[in-house]
Amino acid sequence: MIIILLSWTETYGDPSESKDLLTQFRGAAAAIATDEKITFLGAIQSLFEGSMYTFVFLWTPALSPNDEDIPHGFIFATFMLSSMLGSSIASRLLAHPSPKVESYMQIVFMTSSASLLLPVITNFLVTPSSVKGGSISFSGCIQLIGFCTFEACVGIFWPSIMKMRSQYIPEEARSTIMNFFRIPLNIFVCNALYNVKALPMTVMFGMCSIFLFVASMLQRRLMVIIEIHMSSKFCMLLCLTFEIQSLKGN
């Protein structure tokens, strides 16, 4: 360590590429305003992450509303296993050209929305127990299945969203653009946690489910925009090919 401190110099990077924070955010805002794909992709990530971070704080009280004695460590390990399974599924999906990531992510968001809607459904269909303590209830078991499904969707989400970000967001402004979208994300999460005792659990999960449904609709719109963009490029290439062939014929 002493040799490193005495002999190594600090690497500051290229001074010509350094920009102040305001300039970076201006560039990010300009990119968001001019490219619909970036706008939709950032909104999708914010909606999903907002629901995911809210879920982190809600799953424990959701599974033990009457102070049931639930195995927190075992449940958390099951969540991590589900997430790992989702990542494995995503790696297999991304290794093949079909289905495209823009296509199957619609199903992932819809499945996530349905999974977080289960606490709302069970609250109306299953009579809640008034007995304090005991083991996990029947409705809690149903919710646990939904939560594991949601964690599997989280495992699919991360590598898939990274794939789409690498395709549609320019690398030089990628971190600034994504930080731009984390501002409303953090505001929502902080507001949800501040009012976690004021709002019923069903309302919180209902909001998360709606956000994920909206993310699915935005994903659908993103896929349509990409298909239109690809078809227009194909038409331009086809016209250019015909023009070259006609010039060669003359």
Salt bridges, closest charged atoms under 4 A:
ASP35 OD1 - LYS37 NZ 3.36
